[in-house]
């Protein structure tokens, strides 16, 4: 899918376009709604650049590839886009996919702009080819941990499936909560039925549950089981001393994990779409930072150079992995 250069006040006669590759999840198992929002933000950014005269007088063109939240598909897309001569690649919504794309782009010497609040270790080694406008994972998950503490939930359970993103997030929560009197117990959902999960929550005295699993399976059956469990709900006929700390948890189980709904995009985005980030859009927002990075990277690939120390943006969050 290609988005042609948009018309602008400046004429771009007989001038080749600057092509920007876009990696977005547009089919399942990717989060399609988020992918559409990410694509809308990228398209809006390209349109604004073109309306301002393009880059060095050349119009921008968006070349879109669907990753479907698949790492191998993302790596293949980076190879294809590099072969098409794109100036840079931007994406993906899913953190693990973005990490794979970043590694492949680094190997090819193609600038990559990560639009996801991805893992802190976005690349194995510092590199000058990767930038991230969004804060790293640890920043958001520490805020999540503070929310639990503020709500009085000092003993949380994280029901997880194996995966580098969930494992990293759980570790951030544990490291942040422990010095503040909180704790996180990790429960392997591959080894627990929904009913066994409820028993484990009671045994551990958990007062909050994080479902770090796929949707709808196995998340939906687990939410139903927890909400319907009489021990977690504080049923006096089934409660024992061990359930004192988990009374009424079942009534709110799953609410902390549920994502805010992402509305469907209209056929033609209204002017209010420009306020998307200010009004609480998902991680895909941030086109201004994206544009700054793109202009800074330029559109001619440079010969690879040795790695140096990482740079950090405002607040100490790493933005550009390194610059030689």
C-alpha positions as CSV (number, residue, x, y, z in Angstrom):
1,X,0.0,0.0,0.0
2,X,1.4,3.4,-1.0
3,X,0.1,6.8,0.0
4,X,1.0,9.2,-2.8
5,X,2.3,12.6,-2.1
6,X,-0.5,15.0,-1.2
7,X,-1.0,18.2,-3.1
8,X,0.4,21.3,-1.4
9,X,1.0,25.0,-1.9
10,X,4.4,24.2,-3.3
11,X,4.7,22.6,-6.7
12,X,6.8,19.4,-6.9
13,X,7.1,19.1,-10.7
14,X,9.5,16.5,-12.0
15,X,11.0,15.9,-8.6
16,X,11.2,12.4,-7.1
17,X,9.5,11.8,-3.8
18,X,11.1,11.0,-0.4
19,X,9.7,7.6,0.6
20,X,9.0,6.8,4.2
21,X,8.3,3.1,5.1
22,X,5.5,2.5,7.6
23,X,5.1,-0.7,9.6
24,X,1.6,-1.0,11.1
25,X,-0.7,-3.9,12.3
26,X,-3.7,-3.8,10.0
27,X,-4.8,-7.4,10.3
28,X,-5.2,-9.8,13.3
29,X,-3.7,-11.0,15.5
30,X,-2.4,-7.5,15.6
31,X,-4.4,-4.7,17.3
32,X,-6.0,-3.5,14.1
33,X,-7.7,-0.4,15.6
34,X,-4.4,0.9,17.0
35,X,-2.7,0.2,13.7
36,X,-5.3,2.3,11.9
37,X,-4.7,5.2,14.3
38,X,-0.9,4.9,13.9
39,X,-1.3,4.9,10.1
40,X,-3.6,7.9,10.3
41,X,-1.0,9.8,12.4
42,X,1.8,9.0,9.9
43,X,-0.4,10.0,7.0
44,X,-1.3,13.3,8.7
45,X,2.4,14.0,9.4
46,X,3.3,13.3,5.7
47,X,0.5,15.6,4.6
48,X,1.7,18.4,6.8
49,X,5.3,18.1,5.5
50,X,4.1,18.2,2.0
51,X,1.9,21.2,2.6
52,X,4.9,23.0,4.0
53,X,6.9,22.3,0.8
54,X,8.2,18.8,1.4
55,X,11.8,18.0,2.4
56,X,14.3,20.0,0.4
57,X,11.6,20.7,-2.1
58,X,10.8,17.0,-2.6
59,X,7.4,15.6,-1.6
60,X,7.1,12.7,0.9
61,X,5.4,9.4,0.0
62,X,4.2,6.8,2.6
63,X,4.9,3.2,1.7
64,X,2.8,1.0,4.1
65,X,3.3,-2.6,5.1
66,X,1.1,-4.7,7.3
67,X,2.9,-6.6,10.1
68,X,-0.1,-8.3,11.6
69,X,1.9,-8.2,14.9
70,X,4.3,-10.9,13.4
71,X,8.0,-10.4,13.9
72,X,9.1,-12.4,10.9
73,X,6.7,-10.5,8.7
74,X,8.1,-7.2,10.0
75,X,11.7,-8.2,9.3
76,X,10.7,-9.2,5.8
77,X,8.9,-5.9,5.3
78,X,12.1,-3.9,6.4
79,X,14.1,-5.9,3.8
80,X,11.5,-5.0,1.1
81,X,11.3,-1.4,2.1
82,X,15.1,-1.1,2.1
83,X,15.2,-2.5,-1.4
84,X,12.6,0.1,-2.5
85,X,15.0,2.8,-1.3
86,X,13.0,4.4,1.5
87,X,14.7,7.2,3.4
88,X,13.6,5.7,6.8
89,X,11.1,3.2,8.3
90,X,8.6,4.1,11.1
91,X,6.5,1.8,13.3
92,X,5.3,-0.6,14.8
93,X,2.6,-0.5,17.4
94,X,3.5,-3.8,19.0
95,X,6.7,-3.6,21.1
96,X,8.2,-7.0,20.3
97,X,7.6,-6.4,16.6
98,X,9.2,-3.0,16.8
99,X,12.2,-4.5,18.4
100,X,12.7,-7.0,15.6
101,X,12.2,-4.3,13.0
102,X,14.8,-2.1,14.8
103,X,17.3,-4.9,14.7
104,X,16.8,-5.5,11.0
105,X,16.9,-1.9,10.1
106,X,20.1,-1.5,12.1
107,X,21.7,-4.4,10.3
108,X,20.8,-2.8,6.9
109,X,21.8,0.7,7.9
110,X,18.3,2.1,7.4
111,X,17.0,4.8,9.9
112,X,14.2,3.4,12.0
113,X,11.8,5.5,14.1
114,X,10.1,3.4,16.8
115,X,6.6,4.6,17.4
116,X,5.9,2.2,20.3
117,X,6.6,2.6,24.0
118,X,8.8,-0.4,23.5
119,X,11.2,-2.4,25.6
120,X,14.0,-0.4,27.2
121,X,16.5,-2.6,25.4
122,X,15.2,-1.8,21.9
123,X,18.4,-3.0,20.3
124,X,21.1,-5.3,21.7
125,X,23.8,-2.7,21.3
126,X,23.7,1.1,21.0
127,X,23.2,2.2,17.4
128,X,23.0,5.5,15.5
129,X,20.2,4.1,13.2
130,X,17.4,3.8,15.7
131,X,15.4,6.6,17.4
132,X,12.3,6.5,19.7
133,X,10.0,9.5,20.1
134,X,7.9,7.6,22.8
135,X,9.2,6.9,26.4
136,X,10.6,3.5,27.0
137,X,8.6,0.7,28.7
138,X,10.0,1.2,32.2
139,X,8.7,4.8,32.3
140,X,5.0,3.8,31.8
141,X,5.2,0.7,34.0
142,X,6.6,2.6,36.9
143,X,3.6,5.0,36.7
144,X,1.4,1.9,36.7
145,X,3.1,0.6,39.9
146,X,2.6,4.0,41.5
147,X,-1.1,3.8,40.6
148,X,-1.4,0.5,42.5
149,X,0.3,1.9,45.5
150,X,-1.9,5.0,45.5
151,X,-5.0,2.7,45.4
152,X,-3.7,0.7,48.4
153,X,-3.0,-2.4,46.3
154,X,0.3,-3.5,47.7
155,X,0.2,-7.2,46.9
156,X,-0.5,-7.7,43.2
157,X,-0.6,-10.9,41.0
158,X,0.6,-10.8,37.4
159,X,-0.9,-13.7,35.4
160,X,1.4,-13.9,32.4
161,X,2.2,-15.8,29.3
162,X,5.8,-16.4,28.3
163,X,7.1,-13.3,26.4
164,X,9.9,-10.8,26.6
165,X,7.6,-7.8,26.9
166,X,5.5,-9.2,29.8
167,X,8.6,-10.5,31.6
168,X,10.3,-7.2,31.3
169,X,7.2,-5.3,32.5
170,X,6.7,-7.6,35.5
171,X,10.3,-7.1,36.5
172,X,9.8,-3.3,36.3
173,X,6.8,-3.5,38.6
174,X,8.6,-5.8,41.1
175,X,11.7,-3.6,41.3
176,X,9.6,-0.4,41.7
177,X,7.1,-1.8,44.3
178,X,9.5,-3.7,46.5
179,X,11.3,-0.7,48.1
180,X,7.9,0.9,48.7
181,X,6.4,-2.0,50.6
182,X,4.7,-3.6,47.6
183,X,5.0,-7.0,46.0
184,X,4.2,-8.8,42.8
185,X,3.7,-12.6,42.5
186,X,4.0,-14.0,39.0
187,X,1.5,-16.7,37.9
188,X,2.1,-18.8,34.8
189,X,-1.2,-19.0,32.9
190,X,0.0,-21.8,30.7
191,X,0.1,-24.0,33.8
192,X,-3.2,-22.8,35.4
193,X,-6.8,-23.2,34.5
194,X,-9.1,-20.2,35.2
195,X,-10.4,-21.9,38.3
196,X,-6.8,-22.7,39.5
197,X,-5.9,-19.1,38.9
198,X,-8.6,-18.0,41.4
199,X,-7.3,-20.5,44.0
200,X,-3.7,-19.1,43.5
201,X,-4.9,-15.6,44.0
202,X,-6.5,-16.6,47.3
203,X,-3.5,-18.5,48.4
204,X,-1.1,-15.5,47.7
205,X,-3.5,-13.0,49.3
206,X,-3.4,-10.8,46.1
207,X,-5.4,-7.6,46.2
208,X,-5.0,-6.8,42.5
209,X,-4.7,-8.9,39.3
210,X,-2.9,-8.0,36.1
211,X,-3.8,-10.2,33.1
212,X,-0.7,-10.0,30.9
213,X,-2.1,-12.4,28.3
214,X,-3.7,-12.6,24.9
215,X,-7.2,-11.5,24.1
216,X,-9.8,-13.0,23.8
217,X,-8.1,-16.2,24.8
218,X,-7.2,-16.8,27.5
219,X,-8.1,-13.4,29.0
220,X,-11.9,-13.6,28.7
221,X,-12.3,-17.0,30.5
222,X,-10.0,-15.8,33.3
223,X,-11.9,-12.6,33.8
224,X,-15.2,-14.5,34.0
225,X,-13.8,-17.0,36.5
226,X,-12.3,-14.3,38.8
227,X,-15.5,-12.2,38.7
228,X,-17.6,-15.2,39.5
229,X,-15.4,-16.7,42.2
230,X,-17.2,-16.6,45.6
231,X,-14.0,-16.6,47.6
232,X,-12.6,-13.6,45.8
233,X,-16.0,-11.9,46.1
234,X,-16.0,-12.3,49.9
235,X,-18.8,-14.9,50.1
236,X,-19.2,-15.6,53.9
237,X,-20.1,-19.2,53.2
238,X,-16.8,-19.9,51.5
239,X,-14.4,-17.3,53.0
240,X,-11.7,-18.3,55.3
241,X,-8.9,-16.4,57.1
242,X,-6.8,-16.6,54.0
243,X,-9.2,-14.5,51.9
244,X,-9.3,-11.5,54.2
245,X,-7.0,-9.5,51.9
246,X,-8.8,-10.4,48.7
247,X,-12.5,-9.7,49.5
248,X,-14.4,-8.0,46.7
249,X,-11.4,-8.3,44.3
250,X,-13.5,-10.4,42.0
251,X,-16.0,-7.6,41.3
252,X,-13.3,-5.4,39.7
253,X,-11.1,-8.1,38.2
254,X,-9.9,-7.4,34.7
255,X,-10.7,-3.7,34.8
256,X,-7.1,-2.7,35.2
257,X,-6.0,-4.8,32.2
258,X,-8.8,-3.6,29.9
259,X,-7.5,-1.2,27.3
260,X,-9.3,2.1,26.8
261,X,-11.6,1.7,23.8
262,X,-10.1,2.9,20.5
263,X,-12.9,4.4,18.4
264,X,-13.1,3.6,14.7
265,X,-11.6,6.3,12.5
266,X,-14.0,8.2,10.2
267,X,-13.7,7.8,6.4
268,X,-12.2,11.3,6.4
269,X,-10.4,12.5,9.5
270,X,-11.8,15.8,10.8
271,X,-9.7,18.8,11.9
272,X,-10.2,17.5,15.5
273,X,-7.9,14.7,14.7
274,X,-5.0,17.2,15.0
275,X,-5.8,17.2,18.8
276,X,-5.5,13.4,19.0
277,X,-2.4,13.3,21.2
278,X,-3.6,16.0,23.6
279,X,-6.9,14.2,24.1
280,X,-5.3,10.9,25.1
281,X,-4.5,8.9,22.0
282,X,-2.7,5.6,22.2
283,X,1.1,5.2,21.9
284,X,1.0,6.0,18.2
285,X,0.6,9.7,18.8
286,X,3.7,12.0,18.6
287,X,3.9,13.0,15.0
288,X,5.7,16.2,15.9
289,X,8.6,14.3,17.5
290,X,8.5,11.9,14.6
291,X,8.9,14.7,12.1
292,X,11.8,16.2,14.0
293,X,13.6,12.9,14.0
294,X,12.9,12.3,10.4
295,X,14.3,15.7,9.4
296,X,17.3,15.1,11.6
297,X,18.0,11.7,10.1
298,X,17.9,13.1,6.5
299,X,17.3,10.8,3.6
300,X,20.7,9.6,2.5
301,X,22.1,6.5,4.2
302,X,25.5,7.1,5.8
303,X,28.3,4.5,6.0
304,X,28.1,2.7,9.3
305,X,30.2,4.0,12.1
306,X,31.2,2.8,15.5
307,X,28.7,3.0,18.4
308,X,28.9,5.5,21.2
309,X,27.1,6.2,24.4
310,X,23.3,6.5,24.4
311,X,21.6,9.9,24.4
312,X,18.7,10.8,26.5
313,X,15.7,13.1,26.0
314,X,13.9,15.3,28.5
315,X,13.3,13.5,31.8
316,X,16.2,11.1,31.3
317,X,14.3,8.9,28.8
318,X,16.4,7.5,26.0
319,X,15.3,8.9,22.7
320,X,18.1,8.2,20.3
321,X,20.0,5.1,21.1
322,X,23.4,6.5,20.1
323,X,25.2,8.8,17.8
324,X,28.7,8.3,16.7
